[in-house]
């Protein structure tokens, strides 16, 4: 089977700290991540044995509120 796990990465450290320059290319906001997950679902819709999940990067890079919101997207 195939499993797509888009990674949600929003902050550079605990407390919602802004990303540094080297992290910016990996950063998503809630809207962008939602669109990414939806595109993943569209991609696997016609494939047998394919699923979509989510992969929060880490507790430092995702706030508890964001984690709660993205958990519903899988």
PQR file with spaces between the fields and no chain letter, atoms N, CA, C, O and H, PARSE charges and radii, in Angstrom:
ATOM       1  N    UNK     1       0.821   -1.193    0.000 -0.4000 1.5000
ATOM       2  CA   UNK     1       0.000    0.000    0.000 -0.0000 2.0000
ATOM       3  C    UNK     1       0.860    1.249    0.000  0.5500 1.7000
ATOM       4  O    UNK     1       2.087    1.200    0.097 -0.5500 1.4000
ATOM       5  N    UNK     2       0.179    2.345   -0.111 -0.4000 1.5000
ATOM       6  CA   UNK     2       0.813    3.663   -0.118 -0.0000 2.0000
ATOM       7  C    UNK     2       0.195    4.502    0.979  0.5500 1.7000
ATOM       8  O    UNK     2      -1.029    4.565    1.101 -0.5500 1.4000
ATOM       9  H    UNK     2      -0.817    2.385   -0.190  0.4000 1.0000
ATOM      10  N    UNK     3       1.024    5.144    1.776 -0.4000 1.5000
ATOM      11  CA   UNK     3       0.551    6.071    2.796 -0.0000 2.0000
ATOM      12  C    UNK     3       1.225    7.413    2.574  0.5500 1.7000
ATOM      13  O    UNK     3       2.452    7.503    2.576 -0.5500 1.4000
ATOM      14  H    UNK     3       2.018    5.093    1.678  0.4000 1.0000
ATOM      15  N    UNK     4       0.425    8.457    2.384 -0.4000 1.5000
ATOM      16  CA   UNK     4       0.947    9.817    2.276 -0.0000 2.0000
ATOM      17  C    UNK     4       0.792   10.491    3.632  0.5500 1.7000
ATOM      18  O    UNK     4      -0.294   10.492    4.213 -0.5500 1.4000
ATOM      19  H    UNK     4      -0.572    8.384    2.382  0.4000 1.0000
ATOM      20  N    UNK     5       1.875   11.060    4.128 -0.4000 1.5000
ATOM      21  CA   UNK     5       1.869   11.726    5.428 -0.0000 2.0000
ATOM      22  C    UNK     5       2.429   13.138    5.296  0.5500 1.7000
ATOM      23  O    UNK     5       3.606   13.358    5.581 -0.5500 1.4000
ATOM      24  H    UNK     5       2.756   11.059    3.655  0.4000 1.0000
ATOM      25  N    UNK     6       1.610   14.097    4.871 -0.4000 1.5000
ATOM      26  CA   UNK     6       2.104   15.467    4.819 -0.0000 2.0000
ATOM      27  C    UNK     6       2.483   15.939    6.228  0.5500 1.7000
ATOM      28  O    UNK     6       1.779   15.655    7.197 -0.5500 1.4000
ATOM      29  H    UNK     6       0.654   13.918    4.639  0.4000 1.0000
ATOM      30  N    UNK     7       3.587   16.651    6.324 -0.4000 1.5000
ATOM      31  CA   UNK     7       4.114   17.101    7.614 -0.0000 2.0000
ATOM      32  C    UNK     7       3.656   18.526    7.893  0.5500 1.7000
ATOM      33  O    UNK     7       3.792   19.412    7.049 -0.5500 1.4000
ATOM      34  H    UNK     7       4.158   16.881    5.536  0.4000 1.0000
ATOM      35  N    UNK     8       3.109   18.732    9.093 -0.4000 1.5000
ATOM      36  CA   UNK     8       2.746   20.088    9.516 -0.0000 2.0000
ATOM      37  C    UNK     8       3.862   20.633   10.390  0.5500 1.7000
ATOM      38  O    UNK     8       4.197   20.055   11.424 -0.5500 1.4000
ATOM      39  H    UNK     8       2.999   18.012    9.778  0.4000 1.0000
ATOM      40  N    UNK     9       4.430   21.748    9.964 -0.4000 1.5000
ATOM      41  CA   UNK     9       5.564   22.385   10.631 -0.0000 2.0000
ATOM      42  C    UNK     9       5.255   23.875   10.602  0.5500 1.7000
ATOM      43  O    UNK     9       5.187   24.467    9.525 -0.5500 1.4000
ATOM      44  H    UNK     9       4.157   22.218    9.124  0.4000 1.0000
ATOM      45  N    UNK    10       5.064   24.497   11.776 -0.4000 1.5000
ATOM      46  CA   UNK    10       4.619   25.887   11.792 -0.0000 2.0000
ATOM      47  C    UNK    10       5.534   26.844   12.554  0.5500 1.7000
ATOM      48  O    UNK    10       5.489   28.050   12.310 -0.5500 1.4000
ATOM      49  H    UNK    10       5.119   24.016   12.651  0.4000 1.0000
ATOM      50  N    UNK    11       6.362   26.340   13.471 -0.4000 1.5000
ATOM      51  CA   UNK    11       7.138   27.226   14.342 -0.0000 2.0000
ATOM      52  C    UNK    11       8.553   26.687   14.548  0.5500 1.7000
ATOM      53  O    UNK    11       8.822   25.500   14.361 -0.5500 1.4000
ATOM      54  H    UNK    11       6.398   25.360   13.670  0.4000 1.0000
ATOM      55  N    UNK    12       9.448   27.598   14.939 -0.4000 1.5000
ATOM      56  CA   UNK    12      10.836   27.181   15.141 -0.0000 2.0000
ATOM      57  C    UNK    12      11.094   26.624   16.534  0.5500 1.7000
ATOM      58  O    UNK    12      12.075   25.914   16.752 -0.5500 1.4000
ATOM      59  H    UNK    12       9.230   28.561   15.091  0.4000 1.0000
ATOM      60  N    UNK    13      10.216   26.945   17.474 -0.4000 1.5000
ATOM      61  CA   UNK    13      10.430   26.480   18.839 -0.0000 2.0000
ATOM      62  C    UNK    13       9.124   26.539   19.616  0.5500 1.7000
ATOM      63  O    UNK    13       8.086   26.931   19.083 -0.5500 1.4000
ATOM      64  H    UNK    13       9.419   27.522   17.297  0.4000 1.0000
ATOM      65  N    UNK    14       9.188   26.148   20.866 -0.4000 1.5000
ATOM      66  CA   UNK    14       8.006   26.149   21.720 -0.0000 2.0000
ATOM      67  C    UNK    14       7.410   27.555   21.819  0.5500 1.7000
ATOM      68  O    UNK    14       8.120   28.550   21.681 -0.5500 1.4000
ATOM      69  H    UNK    14      10.031   25.829   21.299  0.4000 1.0000
ATOM      70  N    UNK    15       6.121   27.623   22.054 -0.4000 1.5000
ATOM      71  CA   UNK    15       5.456   28.904   22.226 -0.0000 2.0000
ATOM      72  C    UNK    15       5.104   29.600   20.932  0.5500 1.7000
ATOM      73  O    UNK    15       4.728   30.772   20.951 -0.5500 1.4000
ATOM      74  H    UNK    15       5.543   26.814   22.166  0.4000 1.0000
ATOM      75  N    UNK    16       5.213   28.921   19.819 -0.4000 1.5000
ATOM      76  CA   UNK    16       4.844   29.521   18.542 -0.0000 2.0000
ATOM      77  C    UNK    16       5.876   30.487   17.983  0.5500 1.7000
ATOM      78  O    UNK    16       5.524   31.418   17.259 -0.5500 1.4000
ATOM      79  H    UNK    16       5.518   27.969   19.804  0.4000 1.0000
ATOM      80  N    UNK    17       7.141   30.277   18.310 -0.4000 1.5000
ATOM      81  CA   UNK    17       8.209   31.160   17.823 -0.0000 2.0000
ATOM      82  C    UNK    17       8.270   31.159   16.301  0.5500 1.7000
ATOM      83  O    UNK    17       8.073   30.130   15.655 -0.5500 1.4000
ATOM      84  H    UNK    17       7.427   29.521   18.898  0.4000 1.0000
ATOM      85  N    UNK    18       8.544   32.324   15.748 -0.4000 1.5000
ATOM      86  CA   UNK    18       8.632   32.465   14.292 -0.0000 2.0000
ATOM      87  C    UNK    18       9.756   31.591   13.739  0.5500 1.7000
ATOM      88  O    UNK    18      10.786   31.409   14.389 -0.5500 1.4000
ATOM      89  H    UNK    18       8.703   33.160   16.272  0.4000 1.0000
ATOM      90  N    UNK    19       9.552   31.048   12.529 -0.4000 1.5000
ATOM      91  CA   UNK    19      10.597   30.219   11.919 -0.0000 2.0000
ATOM      92  C    UNK    19      11.813   31.055   11.539  0.5500 1.7000
ATOM      93  O    UNK    19      11.700   32.246   11.251 -0.5500 1.4000
ATOM      94  H    UNK    19       8.716   31.196   12.001  0.4000 1.0000
ATOM      95  N    UNK    20      12.976   30.410   11.544 -0.4000 1.5000
ATOM      96  CA   UNK    20      14.163   31.111   11.066 -0.0000 2.0000
ATOM      97  C    UNK    20      14.253   30.943    9.546  0.5500 1.7000
ATOM      98  O    UNK    20      13.464   30.211    8.947 -0.5500 1.4000
ATOM      99  H    UNK    20      13.068   29.442   11.778  0.4000 1.0000
ATOM     100  N    UNK    21      15.191   31.606    8.949 -0.4000 1.5000
ATOM     101  CA   UNK    21      15.312   31.612    7.484 -0.0000 2.0000
ATOM     102  C    UNK    21      15.442   30.205    6.907  0.5500 1.7000
ATOM     103  O    UNK    21      14.837   29.906    5.878 -0.5500 1.4000
ATOM     104  H    UNK    21      15.831   32.200    9.435  0.4000 1.0000
ATOM     105  N    UNK    22      16.212   29.346    7.545 -0.4000 1.5000
ATOM     106  CA   UNK    22      16.416   27.993    7.041 -0.0000 2.0000
ATOM     107  C    UNK    22      15.190   27.102    7.142  0.5500 1.7000
ATOM     108  O    UNK    22      15.107   26.082    6.457 -0.5500 1.4000
ATOM     109  H    UNK    22      16.704   29.589    8.381  0.4000 1.0000
ATOM     110  N    UNK    23      14.239   27.474    7.987 -0.4000 1.5000
ATOM     111  CA   UNK    23      13.028   26.676    8.170 -0.0000 2.0000
ATOM     112  C    UNK    23      11.879   27.113    7.270  0.5500 1.7000
ATOM     113  O    UNK    23      10.951   26.334    7.050 -0.5500 1.4000
ATOM     114  H    UNK    23      14.307   28.303    8.543  0.4000 1.0000
ATOM     115  N    UNK    24      11.911   28.306    6.755 -0.4000 1.5000
ATOM     116  CA   UNK    24      10.765   28.889    6.044 -0.0000 2.0000
ATOM     117  C    UNK    24      10.221   28.016    4.913  0.5500 1.7000
ATOM     118  O    UNK    24       9.010   27.991    4.693 -0.5500 1.4000
ATOM     119  H    UNK    24      12.665   28.939    6.933  0.4000 1.0000
ATOM     120  N    UNK    25      11.065   27.317    4.208 -0.4000 1.5000
ATOM     121  CA   UNK    25      10.582   26.513    3.075 -0.0000 2.0000
ATOM     122  C    UNK    25       9.749   25.315    3.522  0.5500 1.7000
ATOM     123  O    UNK    25       9.038   24.724    2.709 -0.5500 1.4000
ATOM     124  H    UNK    25      12.049   27.337    4.386  0.4000 1.0000
ATOM     125  N    UNK    26       9.824   24.951    4.792 -0.4000 1.5000
ATOM     126  CA   UNK    26       9.066   23.809    5.309 -0.0000 2.0000
ATOM     127  C    UNK    26       7.771   24.220    6.010  0.5500 1.7000
ATOM     128  O    UNK    26       6.944   23.366    6.331 -0.5500 1.4000
ATOM     129  H    UNK    26      10.402   25.431    5.452  0.4000 1.0000
ATOM     130  N    UNK    27       7.591   25.503    6.246 -0.4000 1.5000
ATOM     131  CA   UNK    27       6.496   26.011    7.078 -0.0000 2.0000
ATOM     132  C    UNK    27       5.168   26.015    6.333  0.5500 1.7000
ATOM     133  O    UNK    27       5.094   26.370    5.157 -0.5500 1.4000
ATOM     134  H    UNK    27       8.263   26.197    5.985  0.4000 1.0000
ATOM     135  N    UNK    28       4.117   25.610    7.053 -0.4000 1.5000
ATOM     136  CA   UNK    28       2.746   25.688    6.554 -0.0000 2.0000
ATOM     137  C    UNK    28       1.889   26.431    7.564  0.5500 1.7000
ATOM     138  O    UNK    28       2.130   26.353    8.769 -0.5500 1.4000
ATOM     139  H    UNK    28       4.178   25.322    8.009  0.4000 1.0000
ATOM     140  N    UNK    29       0.881   27.157    7.069 -0.4000 1.5000
ATOM     141  CA   UNK    29      -0.154   27.653    7.970 -0.0000 2.0000
ATOM     142  C    UNK    29      -1.336   26.695    7.851  0.5500 1.7000
ATOM     143  O    UNK    29      -1.293   25.759    7.053 -0.5500 1.4000
ATOM     144  H    UNK    29       0.685   27.221    6.090  0.4000 1.0000
ATOM     145  N    UNK    30      -2.371   26.913    8.622 -0.4000 1.5000
ATOM     146  CA   UNK    30      -3.494   25.979    8.640 -0.0000 2.0000
ATOM     147  C    UNK    30      -4.170   25.871    7.273  0.5500 1.7000
ATOM     148  O    UNK    30      -4.518   24.769    6.848 -0.5500 1.4000
ATOM     149  H    UNK    30      -2.406   27.673    9.270  0.4000 1.0000
ATOM     150  N    UNK    31      -4.361   26.980    6.588 -0.4000 1.5000
ATOM     151  CA   UNK    31      -5.025   26.946    5.277 -0.0000 2.0000
ATOM     152  C    UNK    31      -4.201   26.193    4.247  0.5500 1.7000
ATOM     153  O    UNK    31      -4.725   25.353    3.517 -0.5500 1.4000
ATOM     154  H    UNK    31      -4.079   27.875    6.933  0.4000 1.0000
ATOM     155  N    UNK    32      -2.932   26.491    4.190 -0.4000 1.5000
ATOM     156  CA   UNK    32      -2.059   25.822    3.215 -0.0000 2.0000
ATOM     157  C    UNK    32      -1.978   24.317    3.502  0.5500 1.7000
ATOM     158  O    UNK    32      -2.018   23.503    2.579 -0.5500 1.4000
ATOM     159  H    UNK    32      -2.506   27.174    4.783  0.4000 1.0000
ATOM     160  N    UNK    33      -1.864   23.959    4.770 -0.4000 1.5000
ATOM     161  CA   UNK    33      -1.797   22.543    5.129 -0.0000 2.0000
ATOM     162  C    UNK    33      -3.105   21.833    4.798  0.5500 1.7000
ATOM     163  O    UNK    33      -3.094   20.698    4.322 -0.5500 1.4000
ATOM     164  H    UNK    33      -1.832   24.621    5.519  0.4000 1.0000
ATOM     165  N    UNK    34      -4.219   22.492    5.047 -0.4000 1.5000
ATOM     166  CA   UNK    34      -5.524   21.910    4.713 -0.0000 2.0000
ATOM     167  C    UNK    34      -5.619   21.620    3.218  0.5500 1.7000
ATOM     168  O    UNK    34      -6.104   20.561    2.818 -0.5500 1.4000
ATOM     169  H    UNK    34      -4.228   23.414    5.434  0.4000 1.0000
ATOM     170  N    UNK    35      -5.161   22.553    2.397 -0.4000 1.5000
ATOM     171  CA   UNK    35      -5.162   22.339    0.936 -0.0000 2.0000
ATOM     172  C    UNK    35      -4.233   21.191    0.555  0.5500 1.7000
ATOM     173  O    UNK    35      -4.569   20.391   -0.318 -0.5500 1.4000
ATOM     174  H    UNK    35      -4.767   23.413    2.721  0.4000 1.0000
ATOM     175  N    UNK    36      -3.077   21.101    1.193 -0.4000 1.5000
ATOM     176  CA   UNK    36      -2.135   20.013    0.924 -0.0000 2.0000
ATOM     177  C    UNK    36      -2.756   18.655    1.253  0.5500 1.7000
ATOM     178  O    UNK    36      -2.638   17.712    0.472 -0.5500 1.4000
ATOM     179  H    UNK    36      -2.804   21.751    1.902  0.4000 1.0000
ATOM     180  N    UNK    37      -3.408   18.557    2.393 -0.4000 1.5000
ATOM     181  CA   UNK    37      -4.044   17.295    2.786 -0.0000 2.0000
ATOM     182  C    UNK    37      -5.159   16.942    1.812  0.5500 1.7000
ATOM     183  O    UNK    37      -5.301   15.781    1.428 -0.5500 1.4000
ATOM     184  H    UNK    37      -3.504   19.323    3.028  0.4000 1.0000
ATOM     185  N    UNK    38      -5.946   17.927    1.412 -0.4000 1.5000
ATOM     186  CA   UNK    38      -7.028   17.665    0.452 -0.0000 2.0000
ATOM     187  C    UNK    38      -6.459   17.176   -0.878  0.5500 1.7000
ATOM     188  O    UNK    38      -7.003   16.245   -1.473 -0.5500 1.4000
ATOM     189  H    UNK    38      -5.830   18.870    1.724  0.4000 1.0000
ATOM     190  N    UNK    39      -5.383   17.783   -1.349 -0.4000 1.5000
ATOM     191  CA   UNK    39      -4.746   17.328   -2.596 -0.0000 2.0000
ATOM     192  C    UNK    39      -4.230   15.896   -2.448  0.5500 1.7000
ATOM     193  O    UNK    39      -4.311   15.109   -3.391 -0.5500 1.4000
ATOM     194  H    UNK    39      -4.941   18.539   -0.866  0.4000 1.0000
ATOM     195  N    UNK    40      -3.708   15.559   -1.287 -0.4000 1.5000
ATOM     196  CA   UNK    40      -3.266   14.178   -1.046 -0.0000 2.0000
ATOM     197  C    UNK    40      -4.448   13.222   -1.124  0.5500 1.7000
ATOM     198  O    UNK    40      -4.346   12.154   -1.728 -0.5500 1.4000
ATOM     199  H    UNK    40      -3.642   16.198   -0.521  0.4000 1.0000
ATOM     200  N    UNK    41      -5.575   13.602   -0.512 -0.4000 1.5000
ATOM     201  CA   UNK    41      -6.777   12.759   -0.586 -0.0000 2.0000
ATOM     202  C    UNK    41      -7.227   12.586   -2.038  0.5500 1.7000
ATOM     203  O    UNK    41      -7.595   11.484   -2.447 -0.5500 1.4000
ATOM     204  H    UNK    41      -5.657   14.469   -0.021  0.4000 1.0000
ATOM     205  N    UNK    42      -7.197   13.667   -2.816 -0.4000 1.5000
ATOM     206  CA   UNK    42      -7.564   13.581   -4.234 -0.0000 2.0000
ATOM     207  C    UNK    42      -6.623   12.645   -4.987  0.5500 1.7000
ATOM     208  O    UNK    42      -7.061   11.886   -5.851 -0.5500 1.4000
ATOM     209  H    UNK    42      -6.898   14.561   -2.485  0.4000 1.0000
ATOM     210  N    UNK    43      -5.352   12.697   -4.666 -0.4000 1.5000
ATOM     211  CA   UNK    43      -4.353   11.872   -5.343 -0.0000 2.0000
ATOM     212  C    UNK    43      -4.578   10.388   -5.109  0.5500 1.7000
ATOM     213  O    UNK    43      -4.437    9.590   -6.036 -0.5500 1.4000
ATOM     214  H    UNK    43      -4.996   13.314   -3.964  0.4000 1.0000
ATOM     215  N    UNK    44      -4.925   10.007   -3.896 -0.4000 1.5000
ATOM     216  CA   UNK    44      -5.055    8.579   -3.582 -0.0000 2.0000
ATOM     217  C    UNK    44      -6.469    8.035   -3.778  0.5500 1.7000
ATOM     218  O    UNK    44      -6.691    6.829   -3.663 -0.5500 1.4000
ATOM     219  H    UNK    44      -5.040   10.656   -3.144  0.4000 1.0000
ATOM     220  N    UNK    45      -7.404    8.901   -4.067 -0.4000 1.5000
ATOM     221  CA   UNK    45      -8.807    8.486   -4.167 -0.0000 2.0000
ATOM     222  C    UNK    45      -9.015    7.297   -5.098  0.5500 1.7000
ATOM     223  O    UNK    45      -9.837    6.427   -4.808 -0.5500 1.4000
ATOM     224  H    UNK    45      -7.223    9.880   -4.160  0.4000 1.0000
ATOM     225  N    UNK    46      -8.301    7.244   -6.190 -0.4000 1.5000
ATOM     226  CA   UNK    46      -8.495    6.176   -7.178 -0.0000 2.0000
ATOM     227  C    UNK    46      -7.485    5.034   -7.044  0.5500 1.7000
ATOM     228  O    UNK    46      -7.484    4.110   -7.858 -0.5500 1.4000
ATOM     229  H    UNK    46      -7.633    7.950   -6.426  0.4000 1.0000
ATOM     230  N    UNK    47      -6.646    5.090   -6.045 -0.4000 1.5000
ATOM     231  CA   UNK    47      -5.624    4.058   -5.855 -0.0000 2.0000
ATOM     232  C    UNK    47      -6.080    3.033   -4.821  0.5500 1.7000
ATOM     233  O    UNK    47      -6.618    3.391   -3.773 -0.5500 1.4000
ATOM     234  H    UNK    47      -6.647    5.841   -5.384  0.4000 1.0000
ATOM     235  N    UNK    48      -5.863    1.776   -5.124 -0.4000 1.5000
ATOM     236  CA   UNK    48      -6.158    0.723   -4.159 -0.0000 2.0000
ATOM     237  C    UNK    48      -5.095    0.717   -3.063  0.5500 1.7000
ATOM     238  O    UNK    48      -3.911    0.919   -3.336 -0.5500 1.4000
ATOM     239  H    UNK    48      -5.426    1.486   -5.975  0.4000 1.0000
ATOM     240  N    UNK    49      -5.513    0.491   -1.855 -0.4000 1.5000
ATOM     241  CA   UNK    49      -4.599    0.330   -0.719 -0.0000 2.0000
ATOM     242  C    UNK    49      -3.749    1.575   -0.475  0.5500 1.7000
ATOM     243  O    UNK    49      -2.576    1.469   -0.119 -0.5500 1.4000
ATOM     244  H    UNK    49      -6.474    0.326   -1.633  0.4000 1.0000
ATOM     245  N    UNK    50      -4.337    2.747   -0.666 -0.4000 1.5000
ATOM     246  CA   UNK    50      -3.632    3.997   -0.407 -0.0000 2.0000
ATOM     247  C    UNK    50      -4.422    4.807    0.619  0.5500 1.7000
ATOM     248  O    UNK    50      -5.649    4.878    0.556 -0.5500 1.4000
ATOM     249  H    UNK    50      -5.291    2.833   -0.956  0.4000 1.0000
ATOM     250  N    UNK    51      -3.711    5.411    1.556 -0.4000 1.5000
ATOM     251  CA   UNK    51      -4.350    6.199    2.606 -0.0000 2.0000
ATOM     252  C    UNK    51      -3.578    7.489    2.842  0.5500 1.7000
ATOM     253  O    UNK    51      -2.415    7.623    2.459 -0.5500 1.4000
ATOM     254  H    UNK    51      -2.714    5.353    1.608  0.4000 1.0000
ATOM     255  N    UNK    52      -4.256    8.429    3.480 -0.4000 1.5000
ATOM     256  CA   UNK    52      -3.642    9.702    3.854 -0.0000 2.0000
ATOM     257  C    UNK    52      -3.727    9.841    5.366  0.5500 1.7000
ATOM     258  O    UNK    52      -4.769    9.581    5.968 -0.5500 1.4000
ATOM     259  H    UNK    52      -5.200    8.320    3.791  0.4000 1.0000
ATOM     260  N    UNK    53      -2.636   10.247    5.961 -0.4000 1.5000
ATOM     261  CA   UNK    53      -2.601   10.574    7.382 -0.0000 2.0000
ATOM     262  C    UNK    53      -2.022   11.961    7.527  0.5500 1.7000
ATOM     263  O    UNK    53      -1.930   12.700    6.548 -0.5500 1.4000
ATOM     264  H    UNK    53      -1.790   10.458    5.472  0.4000 1.0000
ATOM     265  N    UNK    54      -1.636   12.320    8.714 -0.4000 1.5000
ATOM     266  CA   UNK    54      -0.942   13.587    8.939 -0.0000 2.0000
ATOM     267  C    UNK    54       0.265   13.315    9.818  0.5500 1.7000
ATOM     268  O    UNK    54       0.285   12.343   10.573 -0.5500 1.4000
ATOM     269  H    UNK    54      -1.710   11.720    9.510  0.4000 1.0000
ATOM     270  N    UNK    55       1.268   14.170    9.721 -0.4000 1.5000
ATOM     271  CA   UNK    55       2.477   14.005   10.520 -0.0000 2.0000
ATOM     272  C    UNK    55       2.874   15.350   11.128  0.5500 1.7000
ATOM     273  O    UNK    55       3.613   16.114   10.507 -0.5500 1.4000
ATOM     274  H    UNK    55       1.251   14.960    9.108  0.4000 1.0000
ATOM     275  N    UNK    56       2.390   15.646   12.336 -0.4000 1.5000
ATOM     276  CA   UNK    56       2.855   16.859   13.005 -0.0000 2.0000
ATOM     277  C    UNK    56       4.366   16.741   13.232  0.5500 1.7000
ATOM     278  O    UNK    56       4.838   15.702   13.694 -0.5500 1.4000
ATOM     279  H    UNK    56       1.789   15.025   12.840  0.4000 1.0000
ATOM     280  N    UNK    57       5.115   17.774   12.917 -0.4000 1.5000
ATOM     281  CA   UNK    57       6.577   17.693   12.994 -0.0000 2.0000
ATOM     282  C    UNK    57       7.063   17.369   14.402  0.5500 1.7000
ATOM     283  O    UNK    57       7.793   16.397   14.597 -0.5500 1.4000
ATOM     284  H    UNK    57       4.732   18.618   12.542  0.4000 1.0000
ATOM     285  N    UNK    58       6.667   18.165   15.373 -0.4000 1.5000
ATOM     286  CA   UNK    58       7.122   17.976   16.751 -0.0000 2.0000
ATOM     287  C    UNK    58       6.305   18.885   17.661  0.5500 1.7000
ATOM     288  O    UNK    58       5.581   19.759   17.186 -0.5500 1.4000
ATOM     289  H    UNK    58       6.074   18.955   15.214  0.4000 1.0000
ATOM     290  N    UNK    59       6.421   18.677   18.963 -0.4000 1.5000
ATOM     291  CA   UNK    59       5.695   19.531   19.904 -0.0000 2.0000
ATOM     292  C    UNK    59       6.229   20.951   19.916  0.5500 1.7000
ATOM     293  O    UNK    59       5.508   21.874   20.295 -0.5500 1.4000
ATOM     294  H    UNK    59       7.010   17.967   19.349  0.4000 1.0000
ATOM     295  N    UNK    60       7.460   21.145   19.515 -0.4000 1.5000
ATOM     296  CA   UNK    60       8.000   22.506   19.463 -0.0000 2.0000
ATOM     297  C    UNK    60       7.560   23.245   18.208  0.5500 1.7000
ATOM     298  O    UNK    60       7.504   24.475   18.201 -0.5500 1.4000
ATOM     299  H    UNK    60       8.046   20.396   19.207  0.4000 1.0000
ATOM     300  N    UNK    61       7.249   22.514   17.155 -0.4000 1.5000
ATOM     301  CA   UNK    61       6.928   23.136   15.867 -0.0000 2.0000
ATOM     302  C    UNK    61       5.431   23.257   15.608  0.5500 1.7000
ATOM     303  O    UNK    61       5.020   23.838   14.604 -0.5500 1.4000
ATOM     304  H    UNK    61       7.294   21.515   17.161  0.4000 1.0000
ATOM     305  N    UNK    62       4.614   22.710   16.507 -0.4000 1.5000
ATOM     306  CA   UNK    62       3.158   22.737   16.362 -0.0000 2.0000
ATOM     307  C    UNK    62       2.565   23.062   17.729  0.5500 1.7000
ATOM     308  O    UNK    62       2.888   22.399   18.714 -0.5500 1.4000
ATOM     309  H    UNK    62       4.948   22.238   17.323  0.4000 1.0000
ATOM     310  N    UNK    63       1.701   24.072   17.801 -0.4000 1.5000
ATOM     311  CA   UNK    63       1.066   24.393   19.078 -0.0000 2.0000
ATOM     312  C    UNK    63      -0.022   23.365   19.395  0.5500 1.7000
ATOM     313  O    UNK    63      -0.507   22.687   18.489 -0.5500 1.4000
ATOM     314  H    UNK    63       1.438   24.611   17.001  0.4000 1.0000
ATOM     315  N    UNK    64      -0.408   23.241   20.651 -0.4000 1.5000
ATOM     316  CA   UNK    64      -1.490   22.313   20.994 -0.0000 2.0000
ATOM     317  C    UNK    64      -2.784   22.601   20.225  0.5500 1.7000
ATOM     318  O    UNK    64      -3.485   21.673   19.823 -0.5500 1.4000
ATOM     319  H    UNK    64      -0.014   23.792   21.387  0.4000 1.0000
ATOM     320  N    UNK    65      -3.097   23.869   20.022 -0.4000 1.5000
ATOM     321  CA   UNK    65      -4.300   24.233   19.275 -0.0000 2.0000
ATOM     322  C    UNK    65      -4.206   23.779   17.822  0.5500 1.7000
ATOM     323  O    UNK    65      -5.175   23.259   17.270 -0.5500 1.4000
ATOM     324  H    UNK    65      -2.528   24.623   20.348  0.4000 1.0000
ATOM     325  N    UNK    66      -3.054   23.972   17.207 -0.4000 1.5000
ATOM     326  CA   UNK    66      -2.862   23.526   15.828 -0.0000 2.0000
ATOM     327  C    UNK    66      -2.950   22.009   15.739  0.5500 1.7000
ATOM     328  O    UNK    66      -3.550   21.474   14.807 -0.5500 1.4000
ATOM     329  H    UNK    66      -2.267   24.395   17.656  0.4000 1.0000
ATOM     330  N    UNK    67      -2.362   21.323   16.693 -0.4000 1.5000
ATOM     331  CA   UNK    67      -2.414   19.865   16.708 -0.0000 2.0000
ATOM     332  C    UNK    67      -3.863   19.384   16.773  0.5500 1.7000
ATOM     333  O    UNK    67      -4.241   18.442   16.078 -0.5500 1.4000
ATOM     334  H    UNK    67      -1.874   21.758   17.450  0.4000 1.0000
ATOM     335  N    UNK    68      -4.655   20.024   17.596 -0.4000 1.5000
ATOM     336  CA   UNK    68      -6.074   19.665   17.701 -0.0000 2.0000
ATOM     337  C    UNK    68      -6.786   19.881   16.365  0.5500 1.7000
ATOM     338  O    UNK    68      -7.599   19.051   15.957 -0.5500 1.4000
ATOM     339  H    UNK    68      -4.348   20.789   18.161  0.4000 1.0000
ATOM     340  N    UNK    69      -6.491   20.978   15.688 -0.4000 1.5000
ATOM     341  CA   UNK    69      -7.129   21.277   14.398 -0.0000 2.0000
ATOM     342  C    UNK    69      -6.704   20.323   13.291  0.5500 1.7000
ATOM     343  O    UNK    69      -7.549   19.860   12.524 -0.5500 1.4000
ATOM     344  H    UNK    69      -5.831   21.652   16.019  0.4000 1.0000
ATOM     345  N    UNK    70      -5.424   20.022   13.191 -0.4000 1.5000
ATOM     346  CA   UNK    70      -4.985   19.164   12.089 -0.0000 2.0000
ATOM     347  C    UNK    70      -5.363   17.707   12.303  0.5500 1.7000
ATOM     348  O    UNK    70      -5.427   16.938   11.344 -0.5500 1.4000
ATOM     349  H    UNK    70      -4.737   20.398   13.814  0.4000 1.0000
ATOM     350  N    UNK    71      -5.614   17.317   13.551 -0.4000 1.5000
ATOM     351  CA   UNK    71      -5.984   15.926   13.829 -0.0000 2.0000
ATOM     352  C    UNK    71      -7.261   15.527   13.105  0.5500 1.7000
ATOM     353  O    UNK    71      -7.461   14.347   12.818 -0.5500 1.4000
ATOM     354  H    UNK    71      -5.562   17.942   14.330  0.4000 1.0000
ATOM     355  N    UNK    72      -8.115   16.473   12.809 -0.4000 1.5000
ATOM     356  CA   UNK    72      -9.380   16.179   12.127 -0.0000 2.0000
ATOM     357  C    UNK    72      -9.217   16.040   10.617  0.5500 1.7000
ATOM     358  O    UNK    72     -10.159   15.639    9.934 -0.5500 1.4000
ATOM     359  H    UNK    72      -7.952   17.432   13.043  0.4000 1.0000
ATOM     360  N    UNK    73      -8.051   16.361   10.089 -0.4000 1.5000
ATOM     361  CA   UNK    73      -7.846   16.377    8.634 -0.0000 2.0000
ATOM     362  C    UNK    73      -7.461   15.028    8.043  0.5500 1.7000
ATOM     363  O    UNK    73      -7.578   14.835    6.833 -0.5500 1.4000
ATOM     364  H    UNK    73      -7.286   16.687   10.644  0.4000 1.0000
ATOM     365  N    UNK    74      -7.009   14.099    8.859 -0.4000 1.5000
ATOM     366  CA   UNK    74      -6.514   12.820    8.346 -0.0000 2.0000
ATOM     367  C    UNK    74      -7.601   12.014    7.668  0.5500 1.7000
ATOM     368  O    UNK    74      -7.343   10.912    7.184 -0.5500 1.4000
ATOM     369  H    UNK    74      -6.914   14.255    9.842  0.4000 1.0000
